[in-house]
Amino acid sequence: MSRHRRFLETIRREMREGTYRDWGLDEDETFDVEVHVHDTLLPTEEPNDGIISFSAELKANNQVVGTLQGYLVDTDRADINNVAYFDFFDAHSQTLYDYGSRLFDLQDEQLNAETMQALGWTDEPFGATTFIIIDGVEIIKKWQGKRLGALFVDRVLEMIGKGYSFVAIEPFPMQFGRYRDSDSHLPDERARAAEWRSRHLRDDFATSKAAATRRIAKYWKQHGFVRVGRSSIWVRPLCKYDA
C-alpha cells in the first residue's frame, strides 16, 4: 500500500472510530459526498463528444464545505468519430486543450513520453486514454488543514473512476483563481468575490503565487501525483498495467 493510501486509510479509520479529534473534527460530524455528472441525453455531433463535465459537493452535517469540478475524458470517442485529437480537445475549451497538449502528442495521438514516465508505464496499454481531470477543489476555511481535500478527491475517484486509466490535476492555489480581485465595476460581482473570499481565504495563505503553487504541488505529490515533465500537470494512475 502506498504512503498516501496508508495515510488516507488512517484518517478514515479514525473518523469511523470517533478518535479523530486531533483533526479538529467532532465525534458527531457526518460527511457525505454527492457527485453530479452533466451530459446530454443523446451524443452530440460536436468534435468534443466524449468529454463530460462533473461536479461534486462535500457536506458536513448536510452543509456544503467543499466543492470539486472536473471532466471525464474518453478519447476513444474521437477515434470512433474520426476526429483529430487536436480538434477533440480544442473544440471544448482552452482548459481541455491545455491538458490535452501537455499529456498527449497531438500529432501521433498518443500519450507523450513524459506522461508515460510520470505514470510509470513503459508502453501505452489498451484503454489508457480514458482519464479524469480534476479541474478545481475548494474547501471552506473552517475545514482547511485537515486533509479533507485529498479524502474528498479520493472518494470521488472511487465513485466514478472505474474504467478510467489515470487522473490529472493542475495544482493551483485558489487565492489566485476566481474571485481573487474585487475591482469589478459590477456590484454583484464584487459582492460574490467578497463572499467567496470570506468563506475560503485564510489570513496565513501565501501571498506569493509561486510559493503557494509549490506548496499545493507538494500536497498532491504526497498523495501519489507525479509531475509530467516540466509542465504544470500532475498525474496518478487509477489502474495497474503490466505493460
C-alpha positions in Angstrom: 0.0 0.0 0.0 1.4 3.4 -1.0 2.2 6.1 1.6 -0.7 8.3 0.6 -3.1 5.4 0.7 -2.0 4.4 4.2 -2.4 8.0 5.3 -5.9 8.2 3.9 -6.9 4.9 5.4 -5.6 6.0 8.8 -7.8 9.2 8.7 -10.8 7.1 7.5 -10.3 4.6 10.4 -10.1 7.4 12.9 -13.2 9.0 11.6 -15.1 5.7 11.8 -13.9 5.0 15.3 -14.5 8.6 16.5 -10.9 9.1 17.5 -10.1 12.0 15.1 -10.3 15.0 17.5 -6.7 15.9 16.5 -8.0 16.7 13.1 -10.3 19.4 14.6 -13.4 17.3 13.9 -16.2 16.5 16.3 -17.3 13.0 17.1 -20.8 13.7 15.8 -19.7 15.1 12.4 -21.1 13.2 9.5 -19.7 13.6 6.0 -21.3 12.9 2.7 -20.2 13.2 -1.0 -22.6 14.0 -3.8 -21.4 13.7 -7.4 -23.3 15.2 -10.4 -22.5 14.2 -13.9 -23.6 16.6 -16.6 -24.3 15.4 -20.2 -26.9 15.5 -22.9 -29.3 12.6 -23.5 -28.0 11.9 -27.0 -24.4 12.1 -28.2 -23.6 15.5 -29.8 -22.2 16.0 -33.2 -19.5 18.3 -31.8 -15.8 17.3 -32.2 -15.5 17.1 -28.4 -18.2 14.4 -28.0 -16.6 12.2 -25.3 -15.8 15.0 -22.8 -18.3 15.0 -19.9 -18.2 17.5 -17.1 -19.0 16.6 -13.5 -19.1 18.3 -10.1 -19.2 17.1 -6.5 -20.0 18.5 -3.1 -18.6 17.6 0.3 -21.1 18.0 3.1 -20.6 18.1 6.8 -23.8 17.6 8.7 -25.7 18.5 5.4 -23.8 21.8 5.0 -21.6 22.2 1.9 -18.0 22.6 3.0 -16.2 21.6 -0.2 -16.7 21.6 -4.0 -15.0 19.9 -6.9 -15.2 20.3 -10.7 -13.8 18.1 -13.3 -14.1 16.2 -16.6 -14.4 12.6 -17.7 -12.4 12.3 -21.0 -12.8 9.4 -23.4 -10.5 9.9 -26.4 -11.9 6.7 -27.9 -14.8 8.8 -29.0 -12.5 10.9 -31.1 -11.2 7.8 -32.8 -14.7 6.4 -33.4 -15.9 9.8 -34.8 -12.7 10.2 -36.9 -11.9 13.4 -35.1 -8.3 14.6 -34.7 -7.2 14.8 -31.0 -6.3 18.5 -31.6 -9.8 19.3 -32.6 -11.2 17.0 -29.9 -9.6 19.0 -27.1 -9.5 22.4 -28.7 -13.3 22.4 -29.6 -14.2 22.1 -25.9 -12.2 24.8 -24.2 -8.8 26.3 -23.6 -8.6 24.3 -20.4 -9.1 21.0 -22.2 -6.7 22.0 -24.9 -4.0 22.8 -22.3 -4.4 19.4 -20.6 -4.5 17.6 -24.0 -1.4 19.3 -25.4 0.6 18.6 -22.2 -0.5 15.0 -21.8 -0.5 13.8 -25.4 1.4 14.1 -28.6 -1.4 15.5 -30.6 0.1 14.7 -33.9 0.7 11.0 -33.1 -2.5 10.9 -31.0 -0.8 9.0 -28.2 0.2 9.8 -24.6 3.6 11.6 -24.8 6.8 10.2 -23.3 6.7 12.5 -20.3 3.2 11.4 -19.3 4.1 7.8 -19.7 7.1 8.2 -17.5 5.1 10.0 -14.8 2.5 7.2 -14.8 5.3 4.6 -14.6 4.2 2.9 -17.9 6.7 1.6 -20.5 4.1 1.1 -23.2 0.7 2.6 -23.7 -1.8 0.0 -22.6 -5.2 -0.6 -24.2 -7.7 2.0 -22.9 -5.1 4.2 -21.4 -6.5 7.3 -23.0 -9.7 7.4 -20.9 -8.9 9.7 -18.0 -10.3 12.1 -15.4 -9.4 15.7 -15.0 -9.8 17.4 -11.6 -10.1 21.0 -12.5 -10.7 22.5 -9.1 -11.1 21.6 -5.5 -12.2 24.1 -2.9 -12.7 23.6 0.9 -14.1 26.4 3.0 -11.6 27.8 5.5 -13.2 26.3 8.6 -12.3 22.9 7.3 -9.0 23.6 5.7 -5.8 22.0 7.0 -7.5 18.7 7.8 -6.6 16.8 4.6 -10.2 16.7 3.7 -9.4 17.8 0.1 -7.4 14.6 -0.5 -10.1 12.4 1.1 -12.7 14.2 -1.0 -10.8 13.7 -4.3 -10.1 10.0 -3.4 -13.8 9.3 -2.6 -15.0 11.0 -5.8 -12.5 8.8 -7.8 -13.7 5.7 -6.1 -17.3 6.7 -7.0 -16.8 7.5 -10.7 -13.2 6.4 -11.6 -13.8 2.7 -12.5 -12.7 2.1 -16.1 -10.6 5.2 -16.3 -6.8 4.8 -16.5 -5.5 7.9 -14.8 -6.3 11.2 -13.2 -4.7 14.6 -14.0 -4.7 17.7 -12.0 -3.0 21.2 -12.3 -2.1 22.3 -8.7 -3.1 25.9 -8.4 -3.7 28.0 -5.3 -7.3 29.1 -5.1 -6.4 32.6 -3.7 -5.1 33.4 -7.2 -8.0 31.9 -9.1 -11.5 33.2 -9.5 -12.8 36.0 -7.2 -9.2 36.9 -6.2 -9.9 40.5 -7.2 -12.7 42.8 -6.1 -12.2 45.6 -8.6 -15.0 44.6 -10.9 -17.3 47.5 -11.8 -20.3 45.3 -11.3 -21.7 45.4 -7.8 -23.0 41.8 -7.9 -19.5 40.6 -9.0 -17.9 42.5 -6.1 -20.3 41.1 -3.6 -19.8 37.5 -4.8 -16.0 38.0 -4.7 -16.1 39.3 -1.1 -18.4 36.5 0.0 -16.2 33.8 -1.6 -13.0 35.3 0.0 -14.6 35.4 3.4 -15.5 31.7 3.2 -12.3 30.4 1.6 -9.2 32.5 2.2 -7.3 32.3 5.5 -5.0 35.1 6.7 -2.0 32.7 6.6 -2.3 31.9 2.9 0.8 32.6 0.9 0.8 35.9 -0.9 3.4 34.7 -3.4 1.8 32.9 -6.3 5.0 30.8 -7.0 5.4 29.8 -3.3 1.7 28.9 -3.0 1.8 26.8 -6.2 4.9 24.9 -4.9 3.0 24.3 -1.6 -0.1 22.9 -3.4 2.1 20.8 -5.7 3.8 19.3 -2.7 0.5 18.5 -1.2 -0.7 16.5 -4.2 2.7 14.9 -4.5 2.3 13.5 -1.0 -0.9 11.9 -2.3 0.6 10.0 -5.2 0.6 12.5 -8.0 3.7 12.8 -10.2 4.6 15.8 -12.3 4.5 15.4 -16.1 8.0 16.6 -17.2 8.4 20.3 -16.5 4.7 21.1 -17.2 2.2 22.2 -14.5 0.2 19.0 -14.9 0.5 16.1 -12.4 -1.0 12.6 -12.9 -1.7 9.5 -10.9 -2.6 6.1 -12.3 -6.0 4.7 -11.4 -5.3 1.2 -12.8 -2.4 -1.1 -12.8 -1.0 -2.3 -16.1 1.6 -4.9 -16.8 2.8 -3.2 -20.0 
